[in-house]
Every structure is written in structure tokens, then in C-alpha cells.
Amino acid sequence: MSFSRKTAIAATLAASLALVGCTAGGEGESQDNVTIRFLGSQPNELIDPVVKKYNDANPGTTVVYESVPFESFSAVIAQRVGGDTGDVDVFYADAPRNPSIINAGYALDLTGELGDFEGTWAESSIETATVDGKIYTAPMRTSTQVLYYNVDLLAAAGVDLPSIDPAERITWEELKAAAAKAQDAGAKWGYLDDQVSRYYQFQPLPESLGGGSGLSGDENLEGDLLNPKFIEATEYWQSLYSEGLAPKGVDPDQTKPIFQSGQAAFMPGGPWWMPVFAEDSELNVGIAAYPRFEDGEAVTPTDSEHLAVSANTKHPDEAIDFVKWITLTEEGALAMSDGLAVPTANLEAQPIQLAGLEELSAGYAGFRALAEFEMQNTAVARPASVGYVQFEDVMGKALEDIRNGSNVTDRLGQANEQLMSAFSRLR
């Protein structure tokens, strides 16, 4: 796919908007006061303090944050950025969706606007921000996963605690046996998925066995759900539910409370739960390295939100300055990560943040070294594709059906056909 036409439009628009931004304010603004409208998917109570810190240090610019639910975020961006309303200046961009927003012309070309960012972001983050050699988004966060375990439930079952050492990580086969043993000893559930039936949580299983991401072909616009290793990994995942180790009928909003209340022995999940679990005096929790299959590779999820500047912004200079503060300065990166334990993509701020999380609990000893190892060695990004939104939707529905008993091969075959139909309209 070529983005040359979109790039040319964005470049021309950026140049014209830069002149406008220097000579006139938006409607209702004075030339000395610019309002930057910022859309994200985190709640206001987490982001408003960050915005206030920036506003206090930058008189003449007022950033106003608006929270939009993640499930409807893509549709809102399509309407308010794609609709040329001009009422959005900066917005969250989920990394695998970058090709879609760039192809649609929603994101301003930031090539040459961000200064020297070499060494500030990981190469993997830069790659997901770049299309056809041009950078369109600024990496704000990345991610990793750990295996949470309930110390008391495993002790009651006589199960050895899994290792935090990535060289000694538990296998999925060992985890299943340990989960069953914990359940036999009194745990209500042996296992929980944090983001149940969501592709981000599921992807490491087929990737570990060599089954790939589920997409292949030119620009990841071919479904690849029926290769033997993808099917094998999915059948393993289904068995956790069909054998009663994991609960059916719960959604992602319910899994954290189930684990926190001491009902489950194991839960793979993100470090964003570490502060919550550390504050619970009744929960005896530890963390271990993310599992792999016995005959497979170690694979962990990664990627998270970037920031994009709207191609329709009337204030490109001010919007870019705000994006640079959040993503390229240690101060801004730490401010954005305060209260939200998702690893920052800023490599200068990241060790400070990870060390702070490790200090929250004795059960988290070794977290910083583990997280840094995983993000550098085992992290596999979600597949970049202009069809990623459709892929995630199709996979989520398929996984939910499989969790509830659908035949794995038949349901993946149906999903593969749905992907091919959806992708035929994108080529």
C-alpha cells in the first residue's frame, strides 16, 4: 500500500495550518491563548493532573482532556477527525491501528517535527509509528505481562511457586497441572485470563507454538487462523475453560476482582494491577515470568498507546509541543505514568517507573529486571494492518464462542472467512 497521496496531503495541510496557527487563534480564542483538545481512553481523574502540570508550565496554551471509552474510540476518531470538525488536536493512537488512521489521513505527518528521538524510544516502538519511512505518531506507552499467582492457594496445594527468572519460566503445560492441583486443594478457579477473549491476551499462545499472529500475506491482509499450530494453541486455551479450570460467563471487567478476592490461583496480566494488589492487605500475591509452551518460544504481549496530532488541527505547533513533552521528556513521561502502571515508552523514564512498581511489595522483587528483559527479548507486537480493527473484532467474537464450547477448527474457519471478506474491501 502506498501512502504517498496521503503524505502529500498531510504535508501541504501541515504547512498551511502552521501559518494559520501563527497568525490567528481558533473560534473564541485570542491570539495569546490557544486551546488544544486532547482525546484519550483513560479516565479524567488519571489524565487531568498531567494536563494541569503542562498548562501551568505553558501559559498561553490550555490543553483540555476528554475521555472516550476504548470500545467506541475508533468510531469517535473517524467521526470527529475524519469528519473534519476541527475539534480534536491530539488523540490516542493504539499501535496496531496506526496503519488504519494513517491510511485514512487522520494523523499529521510528524517527520522532522519531533527532533532527535534516537535512544529515547525502543526501535520496536519507532517501527510501529512509522509508515513508508515517515513517522506519524509518538510512542507514549508500551506494555508487558507477568504471571500473577496467589501464594496462599499454591502453598495449600503444595505447588512450587513459579519463577520470576525468565530462563526458568513455567510452561503452559506445567501451569495447567498446577492450576488443577490448586483447584483440587480448594481454589475456586485454577486460572483466569486478565483480558479474557481479547486478542492482546491470547496472542502469545499461538505465537509461542509457532502458529503466528493469525494474519499473514502482503500488509497482513490474509487470514491465517487454520495452520496446525494456531489450532493447537487455541485448543489448549479452550481446554482451560472446558475442563473447568477457568470461569465461563465473565468479562474482562470481572477478572481482576475475582483474582483480588482470592478465588483464583493464577492470572496472567499487566503490571497495571500491581499497585491495586499491593494495597490489598488480605491478598498474598507474587509475580512470575509469563509462560511459554514446552516446545515453544517465550513470547509476551507488547505495544500500547501512541499520540497522534490530528491532520485537521488548527494549532499544529502547540499540539506537537504538547506531544513532545508527554513522549520525549522524562518529566512528561513520568507525569503520564503516575497513577497508571503501564510502562512508559520513554526509555529514560522507564527504569524509574519500573523500579517504583517493584518497591510496592516484597512479592514483586525482580520485576524491573523481568520487565526490561521481556520488552527487549520476548515482546511480540500485535500485527500492524489497515484491517486490524476488523481482525480484533472477528477474533474477539471467535474466542468468546470457543471459550463457551464451539468447535475450534470450525469456528476459526468461520472467522478466517469473515476476515477474507472484510479484507477484500481494503485491498
Long-range contacts (C-beta under 8 A, 24 or more apart in sequence): 1-99, 1-103, 1-219, 1-386, 2-132, 3-102, 3-103, 3-131, 3-132, 3-134, 4-132, 6-102, 6-103, 6-105, 7-109, 7-132, 7-134, 9-105, 9-311, 10-105, 10-107, 10-108, 10-109, 10-311, 11-109, 13-108, 13-311, 13-312, 14-108, 14-109, 14-311, 14-316, 17-313, 17-314, 17-315, 17-316, 18-316, 18-317, 20-314, 21-314, 21-315, 21-316, 21-317, 21-318, 22-317, 26-86, 26-314, 26-315, 32-60, 33-60, 33-61, 33-62, 34-60, 34-61, 34-62, 34-315, 34-318, 35-61, 35-62, 35-63, 35-64, 35-315, 36-61, 36-62, 36-63, 36-64, 36-89, 36-90, 36-315, 36-318, 36-319, 36-322, 37-64, 37-66, 37-87, 37-88, 37-89, 37-90, 38-63, 38-64, 38-65, 38-66, 38-89, 38-90, 38-91, 38-322, 39-65, 39-66, 39-68, 39-73, 39-76, 39-77, 39-80, 39-88, 39-90, 39-91, 39-92, 40-65, 40-66, 40-67, 40-68, 40-91, 40-92, 40-305, 41-67, 41-68, 41-69, 41-70, 41-73, 41-92, 41-305, 42-67, 42-340, 43-67, 46-339, 46-340, 47-336, 49-335, 49-338, 49-339, 50-326, 50-332, 50-335, 50-336, 50-338, 53-335, 54-322, 54-325, 54-326, 54-332, 54-335, 58-321, 61-318, 61-321, 61-322, 63-90, 63-322, 74-100, 74-389, 77-101, 77-106, 78-104, 78-106, 81-106, 81-310, 81-311, 81-312, 82-106, 84-312, 85-312, 86-312, 86-313, 86-314, 88-310, 88-312, 88-313, 89-309, 89-310, 89-313, 89-314, 89-315, 89-318, 89-319, 90-307, 90-308, 90-309, 90-310, 90-313, 90-319, 90-322, 90-323, 91-307, 91-308, 91-310, 92-140, 92-305, 92-306, 92-307, 92-308, 93-137, 93-305, 93-306, 93-307, 93-308, 94-303, 94-304, 94-305, 94-306, 95-125, 95-128, 95-129, 95-139, 95-303, 95-304, 95-305, 95-306, 95-381, 95-382, 95-384, 96-128, 96-303, 96-381, 96-382, 96-383, 96-384, 96-385, 96-388, 96-392, 97-388, 97-389, 98-128, 98-129, 98-131, 98-136, 98-137, 98-306, 98-384, 99-131, 99-219, 99-384, 99-385, 99-386, 99-388, 100-385, 100-386, 100-387, 100-388, 100-389, 101-136, 101-308, 102-131, 102-136, 103-386, 105-311, 106-308, 106-310, 106-311, 107-136, 107-137, 107-308, 107-309, 107-310, 107-311, 108-136, 108-308, 108-309, 108-310, 108-311, 108-313, 108-316, 109-134, 109-135, 109-136, 110-135, 110-136, 110-137, 110-138, 110-309, 110-320, 110-323, 111-135, 113-320, 114-138, 114-320, 114-323, 114-324, 114-328, 115-324, 115-328, 117-328, 119-347, 120-328, 120-346, 120-347, 120-348, 121-327, 121-345, 121-346, 121-347, 122-345, 122-347, 122-375, 122-376, 124-302, 124-303, 124-379, 124-381, 125-303, 125-306, 125-345, 128-303, 128-306, 128-381, 128-384, 129-306, 136-308, 137-306, 137-307, 137-308, 138-306, 138-307, 138-308, 138-323, 138-324, 138-326, 138-327, 138-328, 139-306, 139-327, 139-345, 140-304, 140-305, 140-306, 140-307, 140-326, 140-327, 140-333, 140-336, 140-344, 140-345, 141-304, 141-305, 141-336, 141-337, 141-342, 141-343, 141-344, 141-345, 142-302, 142-303, 142-304, 142-342, 142-343, 142-344, 142-345, 142-375, 142-379, 143-270, 143-301, 143-302, 143-303, 143-304, 143-342, 143-343, 144-270, 144-271, 144-300, 144-301, 144-302, 144-343, 144-371, 144-374, 144-375, 144-379, 145-201, 145-204, 145-268, 145-269, 145-270, 145-271, 145-290, 145-300, 145-301, 145-374, 146-268, 146-269, 146-270, 146-271, 146-287, 146-288, 146-289, 146-290, 146-367, 146-370, 146-371, 147-175, 147-266, 147-267, 147-268, 147-287, 147-288, 147-289, 147-290, 147-291, 148-259, 148-266, 148-267, 148-268, 148-269, 148-273, 148-277, 148-285, 148-286, 148-287, 149-265, 149-266, 149-267, 149-285, 149-286, 149-287, 149-288, 150-182, 150-187, 150-259, 150-262, 150-264, 150-265, 150-266, 150-283, 150-284, 150-285, 151-284, 151-285, 151-286, 151-363, 152-262, 152-284, 153-182, 153-185, 153-186, 153-187, 153-262, 153-264, 153-265, 154-178, 154-182, 154-265, 156-182, 156-185, 156-186, 156-187, 157-181, 157-182, 157-184, 157-185, 157-186, 157-187, 157-265, 158-185, 159-265, 161-286, 161-288, 162-288, 162-289, 163-288, 163-289, 164-286, 164-287, 164-288, 164-289, 164-365, 164-366, 164-367, 164-370, 165-289, 165-366, 166-289, 166-298, 166-370, 166-373, 166-374, 166-377, 166-378, 168-289, 169-288, 169-289, 169-290, 169-291, 169-292, 169-298, 170-288, 170-289, 170-291, 171-291, 171-292, 171-293, 171-294, 172-205, 172-208, 172-236, 172-291, 172-292, 172-293, 172-294, 173-293, 173-294, 174-291, 174-294, 175-266, 175-291, 176-236, 176-239, 176-240, 176-245, 178-265, 178-266, 179-240, 179-245, 179-265, 179-266, 180-243, 180-245, 182-265, 182-266, 183-244, 183-245, 183-265, 187-263, 187-264, 187-265, 188-263, 188-264, 189-245, 189-246, 189-247, 189-258, 189-263, 189-264, 189-265, 190-245, 190-246, 190-264, 190-265, 190-266, 191-240, 191-245, 191-246, 191-264, 191-265, 191-266, 191-267, 192-246, 192-247, 192-255, 192-258, 192-259, 192-264, 192-266, 192-267, 193-246, 193-255, 193-267, 193-268, 194-252, 194-255, 194-256, 194-267, 194-268, 194-269, 194-270, 194-273, 195-252, 195-255, 195-269, 196-250, 196-251, 196-252, 196-255, 196-403, 197-252, 197-396, 197-399, 197-400, 197-403, 198-252, 198-396, 198-399, 199-382, 199-391, 199-392, 199-395, 199-396, 199-399, 200-301, 200-382, 201-268, 201-301, 202-237, 202-395, 202-399, 203-299, 203-301, 203-380, 203-382, 204-290, 204-299, 204-300, 204-301, 204-380, 205-233, 205-234, 205-236, 205-237, 205-293, 206-230, 206-233, 206-234, 207-297, 207-299, 207-380, 208-233, 208-292, 208-293, 208-296, 208-297, 208-298, 208-299, 209-233, 209-293, 209-295, 209-296, 210-296, 210-297, 213-380, 213-382, 213-383, 214-383, 214-391, 214-395, 215-383, 215-385, 215-387, 215-391, 215-419, 219-385, 219-386, 220-383, 220-384, 220-385, 220-387, 220-388, 221-385, 221-386, 221-387, 221-423, 221-426, 221-427, 222-420, 222-423, 223-415, 223-416, 223-417, 223-419, 223-420, 223-423, 224-416, 225-398, 225-412, 225-413, 225-415, 225-416, 225-419, 226-409, 226-412, 226-413, 226-416, 230-412, 231-408, 231-409, 231-412, 233-293, 234-402, 234-408, 234-412, 235-408, 236-293, 237-399, 237-402, 238-402, 238-403, 238-408, 241-403, 241-404, 242-405, 248-403, 248-404, 270-341, 270-342, 271-341, 271-342, 271-343, 271-357, 271-367, 271-371, 272-340, 272-341, 272-342, 273-341, 274-341, 274-357, 274-360, 274-361, 274-364, 274-367, 275-341, 275-357, 275-360, 277-361, 278-360, 278-361, 278-363, 278-364, 284-363, 285-361, 285-363, 286-363, 286-364, 287-363, 287-364, 287-367, 287-370, 289-370, 289-374, 290-374, 290-378, 297-378, 298-377, 298-378, 299-378, 299-380, 300-374, 300-375, 300-378, 300-379, 300-380, 301-379, 301-380, 301-382, 302-375, 302-379, 302-380, 302-381, 303-381, 303-382, 304-342, 304-343, 304-345, 306-345, 343-371, 343-375, 386-426, 387-419, 387-422, 387-423, 387-426, 390-419, 390-422, 390-423, 390-426, 391-419, 394-418, 394-419, 394-422
